[in-house]
């Protein structure tokens, strides 16, 4: 955390890209990837023995809800596919939501918690530093982890922006 003039901790700013957040967090739900849609379609196609074919209106509603998002998802997935696997992995770690953290990790590492732990050479020592950050060596460990995560995230976002620019140029050339 940075310190303000008054000495209070100021929140760290973390770069976020709305397209990446949408692609990794919202698109799977909007497109039915995290649902039982495939099972519903299979049941519709096979019908129910003795009862005829069930109504397809529920499946059709899901398809209609997904339709406006398909073009955006395809465009962003093609950009995602052009990126190096290392950059994609870092962005996936950063944007994937988590529900549980070891004690002290979230207060000291904030929104960079996942990346800091992912990139830590010794994850256990970083977790220990977060649980007892008052010691100078632990504060230094946390500072190094945050710097490493910030640099890696900035590089991954630069790779994303470069892939987006290449995608646009390719599209413009036809």
N, C-alpha and C positions, 0 to 999 in steps of 0.2 A: 504494500500500500504506500502511496505517496503521502507525505505530510503536508498539511496546509500551514500557513503562517501561524495559525493559532496552535499548531501541534497536533490537531486531530487528524485522523486518517482520512484521506480523500479517496473516493472510489476510483478504481482503475478503469480506463476506457478500453473496451475491447471491440475491435472491428467486427461487424456482422454484415453479411450480405443477405438481403431479403430473398434473392433467388435461390441461394444455397439452402437457407432455412426452409423455404417452401418445398424445394425438391426433396430434402432429406426428412422433414418432419410432417409436412402437411399433405404432400402429393400421394404418398402411399395410402392414406386413409381416403382421400378424395377419389382416387382411382380404383378403390376396392381391393387393393393389394393386402390389406390387413383385415380382411373380412372372410366370410364363408361364401363369397360370391361363386367360386368355382363349384362348390358343393351344391349350391342352389341351381346353377346351370345344369350340372350333371343330373340332378333330380328332375329338372324340367324336361331334359332331353329323353331320359329313360321313362318318365311317367311313373305313376304309382300303380302297382298291380291291383286289379280289381276295381280301382276307383277312377280310371281314366287319367288324363293328364291334368295336373294342377294348373291353376292360373299362373300366367307368366308376368302378371302386372308388377309384382315386387321386383323381379329381375330387370324388367324394362325400366322401372323407375330408377334403379341404381345405375343403369347404363346411361340414362338421360342426365342424371346428376353428374356423372363423370365426363360426359362429352365436352363441356366447355373447357376442361382442364387438359385435355389430351394434347393439343398443339403445344402448349407451354411446357408440359412434361417432356414431350419428345425433343423439343429444342434444347431444354436444359440437360436432358440426359445425353444428348449428342455432345454437348460441351463438356459434360462430366467425363464422358468416355475418352475425350482427347487429352485429358490431364494425366500426368504421371501418377502411378499408383501410390507413391509416397505422399504426394500432396492430397490425393483423395482420402487416404487413410487419416491424415491429420484433420482434415475438414470433417470427416465423419465422426471422429472422436470428439471434436469441439461442438458440433451441432446436435449430437445425439443426447437427448435429455437423460438425466440420472435422478434417481430417487434417494439414494443412500450414499453417504460419504463417511469415511473414518473420522473420528473426533478431531476437530480443529482444522480439517482440510478446507472446508468451505469458507470459514471466516478468514483464513489467511490467503487462500489462493483464488477465491471468488469464482468468476465465470471461467477462469483458466484452469480450474481444478482438474478436469479430465485430461487436458493436454499436459499439464505439469506432471501428473502421475504417469501418463503414458510415456512421456519422454524422459522420465527420471532414470538415471543410470542405476540407482538403488532406491526403489520405491519405498521399501521399509524405512530407510533413513529419512526420506522426505515426510512420510507419515508421522514418524517420531518427532521430527522438527516441528511439524504443525501442531502436534499435541502439547508441545512444551516450547513455544516460540520465544520465551523470555530470555533464553540463553543466547549469547551473541553468535555462537557457531550455528545454532538452529536458525536464527534470523538470516544469517548469510546463506544458508542452504535454501531457505524459502525465496530469498531475493534472486539467487542463481536460477532456481526452477522457474520463477516468473519471467525472468529475462529470456531464458531458453524457450519457453512457451510462446512469449510475445514474438520473438524472432521467427519461430517456426510457423506460427499462425499468419504472420505478415507475408512470409514467403509463399504459403499455400494460397492466400488470397490473391497475391500477385499472379500466381500460376492460373488461378480461376479467371482473373480479368484478362490475362493473355489468351487463354483458350476462348473466352467470349469474343474477344477482338478478332481472333483468327476465324471463328465461326461466322462472324458478320462479314468479314472480307471474302470468305469462301462463298457465302450466300450472294454477295453483291456481284462477284465474278460470274456466277451462274453455274 
